[in-house]
Amino acid sequence: MRWYGLTFRATTLTPPASRGWSRLFATRSGACLARAAGLLTAITPEHGIYAADGVPVELHAADTLDIRILYLHAERAAASGAPARAIVMTPLLRELVERTVDSGALDANEPADAHLIDVIFDEIAALEATPFALPMPTDARALRAAEQCLAALDGPPPPAARLAALGATSARTLERLFAAQTGCSLGRWQRRFRLLAAERALAAGASVTDAAYDAGYASPSAFIAAFRRTFGITPGRARATACRIGR
């Protein structure tokens, strides 16, 4: 078992994958959006993503990000399930990642390292999914619309008619595709996407007020209500937890 550390700022990149290795993405500080195998999620000190062998992971950082990628032998990691999973980083798993980083690598031929490797695999297999995730549509027309929403994150949400034109389809067809493939109408998908981006901003240290206005809400109170309704916690709690863990 080995790891790779990466620090970068305000960019989009896809770290290279090594054949035969699954990967666990976690951040020591900062936050980003991650896209993998039709899943969009936020990587924060509290949340991570597991990607199976050969699954590319695209990272979208708005600020400085200090990320750790744990490489796991794919033969053992295959039991961990789907091609990509948005996960809750437990305190134990965070400590195991840091232990691996401090060691440089874990050697399965060394009894102590082999025990740690077993614990890491057991912990990954038992991880809970996080609500901070959003499915991407699979149809090419709807996928182009979703990718445009991602590209336009720093501006107002693109209107449905413009997204439909980019997908060479009608707004009605686009709505139908999103409902069938993501379980959300286009408008609800965009709202959830903006809340997901807000969770990234909060984990990076943004205030609740700034995150609210950046997400397109007219008031912090409306943002707080929508965030809690969608993710089950308040944005203030999400920010406090991520900032405390990421110190």
Secondary structure as the mmCIF struct_conf table of DSSP 4:
data_model
#
loop_
_struct_conf.conf_type_id
_struct_conf.id
_struct_conf.beg_label_comp_id
_struct_conf.beg_label_asym_id
_struct_conf.beg_label_seq_id
_struct_conf.end_label_comp_id
_struct_conf.end_label_asym_id
_struct_conf.end_label_seq_id
STRN STRN1 ARG A 2 ARG A 9
BEND BEND1 ALA A 10 ALA A 10
STRN STRN2 THR A 12 LEU A 13
TURN_TY1_P TURN_TY1_P1 ARG A 19 GLY A 20
STRN STRN3 TRP A 21 SER A 29
STRN STRN4 CYS A 32 ALA A 36
TURN_TY1_P TURN_TY1_P2 ALA A 37 GLY A 38
STRN STRN5 LEU A 39 ILE A 43
BEND BEND2 PRO A 45 GLU A 46
STRN STRN6 HIS A 47 ALA A 51
TURN_TY1_P TURN_TY1_P3 ASP A 53 GLY A 54
STRN STRN7 GLU A 58 ALA A 61
BEND BEND3 ALA A 62 ASP A 63
STRN STRN8 THR A 64 HIS A 73
HELX_RH_AL_P HELX_RH_AL_P1 ALA A 74 ALA A 77
HELX_RH_3T_P HELX_RH_3T_P1 ALA A 78 SER A 80
BEND BEND4 ALA A 82 PRO A 83
STRN STRN9 ALA A 84 VAL A 88
HELX_RH_AL_P HELX_RH_AL_P2 PRO A 91 SER A 103
BEND BEND5 GLY A 104 GLY A 104
STRN STRN10 ALA A 105 ALA A 105
TURN_TY1_P TURN_TY1_P4 ALA A 108 ASN A 109
BEND BEND6 GLU A 110 GLU A 110
HELX_RH_AL_P HELX_RH_AL_P3 PRO A 111 ALA A 125
TURN_TY1_P TURN_TY1_P5 ALA A 126 ALA A 126
HELX_LH_PP_P HELX_LH_PP_P1 LEU A 127 GLU A 128
STRN STRN11 ALA A 129 ALA A 129
HELX_LH_PP_P HELX_LH_PP_P2 THR A 130 THR A 130
BEND BEND7 PRO A 131 PRO A 131
STRN STRN12 ALA A 133 PRO A 135
HELX_LH_PP_P HELX_LH_PP_P3 MET A 136 PRO A 137
BEND BEND8 ASP A 139 ASP A 139
HELX_RH_AL_P HELX_RH_AL_P4 ALA A 140 ALA A 151
TURN_TY1_P TURN_TY1_P6 ALA A 152 ASP A 154
BEND BEND9 GLY A 155 GLY A 155
HELX_LH_PP_P HELX_LH_PP_P4 PRO A 156 PRO A 159
HELX_RH_AL_P HELX_RH_AL_P5 ALA A 160 LEU A 166
TURN_TY1_P TURN_TY1_P7 GLY A 167 ALA A 168
BEND BEND10 THR A 169 THR A 169
HELX_RH_AL_P HELX_RH_AL_P6 ALA A 171 THR A 182
BEND BEND11 GLY A 183 CYS A 184
HELX_RH_AL_P HELX_RH_AL_P7 LEU A 186 ALA A 203
TURN_TY1_P TURN_TY1_P8 ALA A 204 GLY A 205
HELX_RH_AL_P HELX_RH_AL_P8 VAL A 208 ASP A 214
TURN_TY1_P TURN_TY1_P9 ALA A 215 GLY A 216
BEND BEND12 ALA A 218 SER A 219
HELX_RH_AL_P HELX_RH_AL_P9 PRO A 220 PHE A 231
BEND BEND13 GLY A 232 ILE A 233
HELX_RH_AL_P HELX_RH_AL_P10 PRO A 235 ILE A 245
TURN_TY1_P TURN_TY1_P10 GLY A 246 GLY A 246
#
